Amino acid sequence: MKIAIAGSGAIGSGFGYLLKKGGHEVTLMDFWEDHIQAVQQNGLTIAVNGQQDNIDIPMDKPENIQEKFDVVFIFTKSMYLQGMLEAIEHTLAGNTKVVCLLNGLGHEKTIAEYIPKENIIMGTTVWTASLEAPGKTSLMGQGPVEVQEVDPKGKEAALTLVQVLSDCGLNGIYSADVHFTTWRKACVNGTLNTLSALLDANIEELLQSDYVQHLIREIVEEFSRAAKAKGIGLEVEEMITYLNEASKKVGTHYPSMHQDIMNKRPTEVDFLTGEVAKIGAKNGFKTPKSQTLTELIHAKEDVLGISREH
C-alpha cells in the first residue's frame, strides 16, 4: 500500500516507521526544514518502546511531492489542519483515504470541506511520542488505534485499515463509536495536557496532588456537559476511572502540550478546553475551568513569546 504521513513530527514519524517496517511504501511529509534535511541525509533515528533503529525513508515538503497515495494519515497540530489539507490536495487521488488521528474536537467538519466523506476515516490513538532533535524521535505505547469511517460507504476501507495497522504492530481496532472515543481522548488531553503544561509536571507528579485531582473532576464535568450537548454520552465517573487507568501506563510521560510549551511552540488548547468553552457559551451553560485553563495556556504562550500565527 502506498501511504503518506502528512505531519511527520514525533507521532507521525513513529507511525511512518512502523508502517514501512510492515512492508508498505511510506513517504513522510512535513514543513520543518531541519527535520526534513536530517532524515534525508541520515535517515530516521527512532526508539520504539526503547528499541533503537535507523531507517531510510523518503521525506519532503508536500509541495515537492507529486505522487498520489492510497492512504494519507494526518498528524498535524489541530490549528494547522486546514493548511495541511490545502498543501496535500494535489497528492490525493479520487479514492485516496484520509485518516485523521489528531487531538482535539471539530476536525471532521474541516476535512469534509476538502475530502469526500466516503474517503474520510476518523480515529484516535493513545500512543505517545517525543521528538528529541531533528531526525531523532521516540514512540511509546501498546494501546489501540481506533478508527471508523465517516460515511457508511467507507466501511470496507476502514476495516482494511484496521488490518494494516494490526499487521504493523499498531493494534488497529474498528471503533463502534469514533465520536465517543474522540471526545474521551479530548478529555484526557484537556485535563492532563493542560495541567502538565501549566504546572511543569509529568502525569505521575500531577496525580500526587489532591488539588489536581479536584481540578480534573471539575474539568471532566464540563467536558461531560459539552459532550452531552453534542449528543455524546461521556459519563463523569467512567471518565475519571479511564483517566486513572490510562495514567498508570504513562506516568512519567510529559504530554504533548508540555512539550510544545517547553519548545516554544503554540498549543492545541483551543481545540480542547477552548472548544468546550465555546460549546458551553453556545448552549447557555458555564464552563469556568475550561475557560480559565484556555486563557492561562495562552497567557503562558504570551509570556514565553510563542506566536500563535498559522
N, C-alpha and C positions, 0 to 999 in steps of 0.2 A: 504494500500500500504506500502511496506517495503522500507524505504528511509534512505539513509546515507548522512551526510553532511561532505564532505572532505575539511577540513579547517574551524574549528569551533571557530573562533575568534569572534569579535563583530557582524558582519553581519551574519555570518554562524550560530552562536548560536541563533540569533534572528529568522532566518528563521526556524531553527530546532524547536524552541519553538512553533511557530505558527502552523507548520505542525503537531506537536504532539498534540497540543490542538485541532487541527482539526480532530483528530481521527486516525492518521497514526502511524505506528510503526517506530520510528525515532532513529537512532544512530548517535552520534557526533564522528567525528574522527579528531585528531589534534596531534601535536608533542610537544606542550608546557606542560611539566610535571606538573608545578604548577597549571595551569588551569584545567588539567585533574583531578588531585587529589582533587581540590576544588569542582568540580562538582560531582565526585564520592562520596565524604564524606558528602557534604552539599546540593547537588542539584544545579541547575542553578538558580541564582537570577537575575531577569531581570525586567526592566521597559519598557513597550511598550507604547509610547506616554504618558509617565508619570504614567501609571498604573503599580504598583508593583506586582510581583508574584515570587513564587519559585516553581520549578518543578523538580521531579526526572526524569532524562533522562540518558540513557546509554552513556558513553563516554570513549574512549580509543585511544591508538595509532593504526594506521592502521595495523601494523604487529600483533597486539594482537586480531584482529577481523577476524574471519574465516567464517562469514556468507556471503551469496550472497544477493544482493539487486535488487529491481525492478528499482529504480531510485537513482542516485548519483548526488547531487549538489556539484559543485566545487567552493569553496570560498577562495582559497589560494591567496597570493600575486602573481603577474604575474611571477616573477622570480623563484617562487617555483612550478610552474605548472608541469613541466616535472618530478620533483622529486615526487610530489604527485601522478601523474599518474602511475609511477613505483611502488609506495608504495601500491596503492589500486587495482592493477591489479588482484590480487587473489580474490577480493570481487565482481568481475564483472562476471555475467552470460552471456550467448550468446545473450540474449535480454535485458540486462540492459541498460537503457537510461542514458546518462551522460549529465547533464545540466551545461553549463558554463555561469556564470554570473560575470566573472572577469572584472575588469577595464582594459583598455589598448587595444592594437591592435595586431593582428597576432596570436591569440590563436587557432583559428580553425585549422590551419596547424599543430600546435604542437599536438593537441588532436588526429587528424586523423592518427598520427603515431602509436597510441595505440588502438584506438577505431574505429570500422567500421562506416563509415559516416552515414549510416542509423540509427545509435544509438546515434548520436550527436545532441543535441539541444542547440543552442546558444541564448543568451538573455542579457538583460540589466535591471537594477533596479535603481530607484532614491531614494530608502530608504537609510537612513543614520544610523550609529550605532557608539557606543563608548564602549570600554572595560575598565571599571573603575578599575578593580582588577581581579585577578584570580577567576573565577566562578561568576563574577558580571558584567553584561553588560546592555546596553540600546539600544532600537531600536526605530527609529523615522521615520514617514512618512505616506503618504496616497496614494502615486503615484503608477503608474502601474509597473508591472513586465512584460516586453515584451519578448516573446520567439518565435522562429521559427526553424523548422527542417533544417538541412544542406542538406539532401538528400530527395527528394520527397517521398520516401518510409517511411519516419518518420513522415509524416504529422499527421496521426491519433494519434500517441503518443504525438505529440506537442499539439494537441487540447485537449487531455485528461489532459495533464499537466496544461493547461490554466484553466480548470475547477477545478482541485485540488487546484491550487493557489488561485483562487477566493473564493472557499469554505472555505479556511483557512484564509481569510482576507488579502491576499497578492495581490489582484487586478490583476489577470492574464489577459493578453491581447495577442492575436495572432498577431504577427507582420507581416506587409506586406513586410517589408524590414529590416531585422535584421542587415544587414551590415551598412545601413544608421544610425540606432539608436545606433549601437556600435561606429561609428565614432562621432556621435553627443555627446555621453557621454564622449568619449575620449577627445573631445574638451573642454567640461566643466571641466574635471579634469586637462587637460593641461593648462588651464588658471587659474581657481580659486584655484586648489590644489597647484600648483607650487608657485603661488604668495602668498598664505596664509602661506605656509611653510617658504618662504624666508623673508616675512615681519612680521611674527608672529602676524597675524591679522585674525579675523573671516571674513566671507563673507561680512557682513554688513559694517564692518570697511574698508575693501578693496575698496568697491564700492563708498565710500565717496571721494576717491582721483581721481582727473582728470587725474593724471599721470597713475594710474592703468587702468582707462577707455581707455586711449590711448594705453597702452600696450596690453590690452585684444583685442582690434580691430586688432592690428598688428599680434598677435598670431593666432587669428581666421583666418586672411587672409592666413597665412601659412598652417594651418590645411585644409582650403578650397582647396588650390592648391594641397596639398598632396593627399587629398581625390579624387580630380579630376583625378590625375594620376592613381588612383586605380579604376576609373570608377564610382565614387560615387559623387553625386551632393550635396555638403554641401555649401549652399549659405551663404555668409558673413552676410548680413543684417538679414536674418531669424535666423541665429545662435546667433547674438547679441541680438535679441529680446527674443529668447528662454533662453539665459543666464540670462537676466534681470528678466524674469518671474520666472525662477527656483530659483534665488537668493532670491526673496521676501519670498519664503516659508521656507527657512532655513537660514535666515540672520545671526543669532547668532551662527551658527554651525561652528566649526573648522573642515575642511575636513580631510580625512584620511592621506594625506601626511604630514599635520601639526602634526597630532597625532603621526605618525611614527617618525618624527624628534624629537618631544618632548620626546618620549620614547626611543630614540636612536636605532631605527630600520631602516634598509635600505628601500628606497622608490621604487616606480614603475616608476620613471621618464623615464627610458629607453624605456618603452612601451607606453609612451605618447609623450612628446615633443622630446624625443630621437628617437622614431620611425619616426616622421615627418621629423626630420633632416636626417635620413638615406634615406627616400624616396626622399627627395629633392636632396641629393647627387647622388643617383642612376639615377635620371631623369633629372639632369642638371640644377636645379634651387636652388637658395639660400634660406635658412631658418635661418637667423641670430638670430632672437629672440628665436626660439626653441632650437637652438644650445647653445646659451648663457644660457638660463634657465636650460638646462640639465647640463651644466658644473657647474653652480652656485649651484644647488642642490647637485651635487656630491662633490663640494668643501665644502659645509656645512656639509655633511656627514663626510668628512675627518677631518674637524676642530673638530667635536664632537666625533671623534674616532669610527664612525659607520662602522662596517665591511660589505662589500658587498659580501662576500663569501657565496655561496649557492650550 
